[in-house]
Amino acid sequence: MLIGYADSQALNLLLSLLTSGALPSSQLPALVAPPHFVSLISTLTVHPTLTTRAKTSDRIQAANLAFRYLRLVLGSVGPIRGNLAEAFSFTTTDTLSRRGRRGRRKTDDVDSPDKGYEQHIENDLASVGSLWTRGEDFWHVFGWAFNCSIVHKRRWEVWCAWLDNMLDVLETDWNLRFIEGKDALAESLIIRYIRSGGHAAGKERRILRATFADGQSRCMNEFKEIWPNETKELKKEGDIKKAEKKIDIEADDYGDYMDEENDADLEGASHDLMPERSASPTKRNRKTASTSLLNGADPLGGIDSLTLRIRLLSLLSK
C-alpha cells in the first residue's frame, strides 16, 4: 500500500482541482475525482492504519486531507453532481473490476461518463480492503460504528466524524431530490440503502437493530468490525503523532496544529473560567439537567452517538 507522503500529495492535487472550479470567481468547472477515487478517499478517513493505528504523521495527514476532500465535495459540488451515489455504493470482490473504469470528469458532464478515461487504482484499500467492500451494507457499517461508541471509544472518535459527514450527505441528497419530485426521491441514497437492507421480512428489524446497536454480544455478533483487528492498539503510544486529531476547516478546528498548550493545563484553566461558587440556582439547575441528559445518553454511547442516531431516525421517518 502506498499510503503516506505520496498520497498526501495526490490528495492536495485533487483538492486544488476541486477548489479551483468551486470559487465564485472561477470560470472553470470544479473537477471531481471519479467515483472509485472518492470511494477510496472515504476509506482513507476511517481505516485504522491511517487513524488509530497510524505510525507516522504522513498517514494521519492523508486521513485528514481525505476527510477535508469529502467535506468540500459535499459543500461545493453536492452529492448528486458529485456522483456520490456511485462512490458510496457497497460492492463485492466479484464486482470490483467494474470500478475504476471512469476517469475524472467535469461536474457538468455527470451524465456523460464516456468522456472520462480508464484508470485502475493499484491499492488494496481501493479493492478488497475498501470500506465499501469490507462492509456488508450501509447498516452493517452504521451498526458497527454505533457499537464502537460504547465499547471502543478510540475508534468511535474516528467513526463519529465519518457518520456525521455521511448523514450530511444523505440529508442533502434527500433534500435536493425532494425539490425535483417524488420520482427523484426513489433514487436517493437513503432509499437505496433501505432497499439493500436484506430480505423484506427482516429488513426493517435489522435497520432498527443497527440504529440502536448497543455494544452487547448480540449486536457485536451481527455488526462486526469492518477490518480485522480494527480495534487493536499500537504497542507504543508514542507512535501516534500529534497530528492525529481531525481537521475541520469549516468548524475552525485545526486539530493540534494551532494548539501548543498542554491538555492538562487547559483542563485546569477551564475550572477557573466558570467557578461553581458564582453559579446562580438557575445555572445550577441547567447544569444538573445537562448532566442528567449526558448520563441518560451513556447506554447509547454518549450525546454525540445519541444525536447521530436521532438524525438517522429522522431521515428514516421521512
Residue, then its C-alpha position, 0 to 999 in steps of 0.5 A: m500500500l502506498i499510503g503516506y507522503a505520496d498520497s498526501q500529495a495526490l490528495n492536495l492535487l485533487l483538492s486544488l482541482l476541486t477548489s479551483g472550479a468551486l470559487p465564485s470567481s472561477q470560470l472553470p468547472a470544479l473537477v471531481a475525482p471519479p467515483h472509485f477515487v472518492s470511494l477510496i478517499s472515504t476509506l482513507t478517513v476511517h481505516p485504522t492504519l491511517t487513524t488509530r493505528a497510524k505510525t507516522s504523521d504522513r498517514i494521519q495527514a492523508a486521513n485528514l486531507a481525505f476527510r477535508y476532500l469529502r467535506l468540500v465535495l459535499g459543500s461545493v459540488g453536492p452529492i448528486r453532481g458529485n456522483l456520490a451515489e456511485a462512490f458510496s455504493f457497497t460492492t463485492t470482490d466479484t464486482l470490483s473490476r467494474r470500478g475504476r473504469r471512469g476517469r475524472r470528469k467535469t461536474d457538468d458532464v455527470d451524465s456523460p461518463d464516456k468522456g472520462y478515461e480508464q484508470h485502475i487504482e493499484n491499492d488494496l484499500a481501493s479493492v478488497g480492503s475498501l470500506w465499501t467492500r469490507g462492509e456488508d451494507f450501509w447498516h452493517v457499517f452504521g451498526w458497527a460504528f454505533n457499537c464502537s461508541i460504547v465499547h471502543k471509544r478510540r475508534w468511535e472518535v474516528w467513526c463519529a466524524w465519518l457518520d456525521n459527514m455521511l448523514d450530511v450527505l444523505e440529508t442533502d441528497w434527500n433534500l435536493r431530490f425532494i425539490e425535483g419530485k417524488d420520482a427523484l426521491a426513489e433514487s436517493l441514497i437513503i432509499r437505496y440503502i433501505r432497499s439493500g437492507g436484506h430480505a423484506a421480512g427482516k429488513e426493517r428489524r435489522i435497520l432498527r437493530a443497527t440504529f440502536a446497536d448497543g455494544q452487547s454480544r448480540c449486536m457485536n455478533e451481527f455488526k462486526e468490525i469492518w477490518p480485522n483487528e480494527t480495534k487493536e492498539l499500537k504497542k507504543e503510544g508514542d507512535i501516534k503523532k500529534a497530528e492525529k486529531k481531525i481537521d475541520i476547516e469549516a468548524d475552525d478546528y485545526g486539530d493540534y496544529m494551532d494548539e501548543e498548550n498542554d491538555a492538562d493545563l487547559e483542563g485546569a484553566s477551564h475550572d477557573l473560567m466558570p467557578e461553581r461558587s458564582a453559579s446562580p440556582t438557575k445555572r445550577n439547575r441547567k447544569t444538573a439537567s445537562t448532566s442528567l441528559l449526558n448520563g441518560a445518553d451513556p447506554l447509547g454511547g454518549i450525546d454525540s452517538l445519541t444525536l447521530r442516531i436521532r438524525l438517522l431516525s429522522l431521515l428514516s421517518k421521512 
